[in-house]
Amino acid sequence: MSYGLLLLRVVIGLVFFAHGSQKLLGWFGGPGLKGTRGWLGSMNFRLPAVMAVMVAVSESSGLLFALGLLTPFAALLMSSAMFVAIASVHWKNGFFNGAQGFEFNLSLIAAAVALAATGPGRFSLDRLIGWDDNLSGLWWGVGVLAAAALGAMLTLTVMRTRQTPNELAG
């Protein structure tokens, strides 16, 4: 079981970290903070510079996840970012990823929440420090899922402006 958790944690964590470092540092052909700020501004997010840092840091927390350090906290940040991405970008495209739908984002949320519930496993920094028994379990998974959904709803409500009918028309 420990090897499976390690594989899942490292792959999911590094996928998130790669996406976050695109937004934060412009690595891997990404837009960096300036491009991310412009993109978020074009989607009517308030304070797009602040939002760009929030998104980039949330996704970059995948590095903590991959290392198994503060696993539930990293799962919370990553899941919240994916809930916002689903609601603001992917939902309108339907389920399937081939049409830019939300299936990939949903899979990432499921993996992050599952690892918050099961714990990071034997090969983790949380285990090395002795935190893994206190930072895992069913209620950690439920808490991460609920807090991520609530945080995403709050972000979408407070940090996004409504479009006027004229803006919607085009």
NORVENCOR-V777533 format. One line per field, one symbol per residue. burial: I if it has 16 or more other C-alpha atoms within 10 Angstrom, else O. A space follows every 50 residues. Layout:
burial = ???
//
This chain:
burial = OOOOIIOIIIOIIIIIIIIIIIIIOIOOOIIIIIIIIIOIIOOIIIOIIO IIIIIIIIIIIIIIIIIIIIIIIIIIIIIIIIIIIIOIOIIOOOIOOOOI IIIIIIOIIIIIIIIIIIIIIIOIIIIOOOIIOOIIIOOIIOIIIIIIIO IIIOIIOOOIOOOOOOOOOO
//
